[in-house]
Amino acid sequence: SHALAEVIKRAPKMRKDQIIVMNLCGRGDKDVFTVSKHLGFEL
């Protein structure tokens, strides 16, 4: 969740030609629902 929070903070300040690569690992069974909510879909 810390990495996702940092992506949300940094992304709006980036140029359109820049990308962010973030690795979700660890408790993926828990994180997948948070990520899907932020991306706008339900699992």
N, C-alpha and C positions, 0 to 999 in steps of 0.2 A: 504493500500500500504506500510505502514511502516513495518508491520509484514512480508510481502513478501520480502521486501528488506533485512531485517535481516536474514531471512531464506537463501536467496541467498548468503549472506555474510558468514554465519556460516557453511552451509552444506558442502562445499569443505574441511573444516578443521576437519570434523567428521570422526570417524571410520565407517566402513561398517555395523557394528552391532548396531549402534546408529540410532535412528529415531527422527524426528521432527514432532510435532503435532502443527498445526497452525489453528486458527479459523478465517474464513472470515465472517465478519458480517458487518452490517451497510448498505452501499450502494452496496449490492450484484449485483444489476442490472447494475452497472457500472463496478465493479471489475471482474465480470465473464469473460468479454471480454479480460481484461489484463491477467488474469490467463490462459485462454485458449491459448492465443498467446504464452505465455512462455512455455506451455506444448506442443506446436506444433500442435494444431488443431484449426479449425475455427468453430464458432457456426452459 
